[in-house]
Amino acid sequence: MQFDWHRLFEMYSWGYYTIPLLLLLTLYVAIKAATVIPPTSITRAITVYAAASALQNIFISVVFLYTSLYQNQYAAAFSIVLFMVIELACCYYLVKASGISHLQHRAMQLLLLLFGIYAGVYTCLHFFKGFYQDAIGLIQLPIMLLCCCMYYYNLIKRTPKQALLKQPLFWAIGGMCFVAMLLLPYSLVSDYLGDNKSTLPLFHLIPTFCYSILFFTHLKALQCSQQQP
Amino acid sequence: MQPTAAIGILLIAVTLLLALLVACAIVAIYLHNRWRLAQQQHLEGVQSGHQQQLLATRLEVQEQTLQQLMREIHDNIGSSLTYAKLALATLNPAEPQAAQQQIQMGIGAIGKALEDIRNLSKSLNADFVAANGLLPALEHELNRVSDYSGLATQLTITGEAMYLDAETELVLFRMVQEALTNTVKHALASHIHIIVTYNPHYLHLVIEDNGQGFVPAHQGGPQQGNGLGNLQQRARLLGGHCEINSAPGLGTRIIIIININTPK
């Protein structure tokens, strides 16, 4: 196995380092919050999400940085799909923690199940075809967006009890909503850009920007969660 | 420009636009929530103020009831029992005729005290108002006042009588009791007239007497005790108002108007 230093610096030059930094900070704060006080469902969901994201990032970095592993792209793609399922499940748990109706709960469970089946079947059919995860992302992101919209719909309908900026769910789901909305056009064209060997580093700033916002909002959510009685 | 670069620029533009859109939507939701929260807090403040007023009125009604109880015991029941005690204590067995008469007088005084206790019990018992309604309670109260003070009383009812909620009826009844007590104590009147007018939308209650009257505080007269002010406060609490019209030598007229349909 040969380590590709050039690729590492290339990744850093895209501003990619902000995600690991924020991610590790989120993971640290989440684990601390989960161990110090009895963890809430929000803390649990954020911890799982941050841990999954960290593992996936480490795995992808290893795959990308070791040229011999880079040949086996399917492993990286599979890890991304797995992360998508976990991401959607975390989004579902966060929205569920906000208190939803029975019907909304059932609808979300059904969507999650259908997405799991779709992701599984699609992975089985395309496992050895390299990067295929964008087709799954195009389904995952609208479902995530729908879950977030469900939360906002309930928020508008209900009688407010507390300022929104003090509610951990408002921050956590806000970050999810940002990611779902902003990554949607990126997922639409990323295949095309990849096929055309695009080297525009600016494109890669889009997910960096989205996930930076997401982890920042999750940090804020954890802070609010700790301040709540 | 290469097509890839063009798509890239378009992608970044769309992403920025979407970011702005999401941020605007979230800010709008936040502002809406903040506005509703402020409304909610204002409403809770008003409700809390109303609850405090209600509590204060209840305490005051309780206090008034205790004072009435004390007055009744001292003025009526106490004097009847004292009379009975005197009659029995001065019995002279040597004069059987006079002794028999004194025993009868003592029994009569004890009977009156018992009757007063029964009437007082009905008058003070909130359940009596709740069970029988405002009008029978008023009728009973007027009879009681007439019995112990010797005043001529009259109750006139116009319109189709209807039951109000128990709490409103009780507060109204206590207001009338307060007004009657004031009349008996201060007005030097010989006649009290209560007129109750029912309307589909409001209840009009007038308590008038032919007493010495006074110059109300709002017309430049001396400040009266808490009683009249309390009447106005309680009327406001029931979603209505209370007017006090009086002039020296012309008696007093207290008008209470309660809007029946107004939620309190």
Interface residues (C-beta under 8 A of the other chain):
Chain A: Y152 L155 I156 T159 P160 K161 Q162 A163 L164 L165 F170 G174 C177 F178 M181 L182 L184 P185 Y186 V189 Y192 L193 N196 S198 L200 L202 F203 I206
Chain B: P3 T4 A5 I7 G8 L11 I12 V14 T15 L18 A19 L21 V22 A25 I26 I29 Y30 H32 N33 R34 R36 L37 Q40
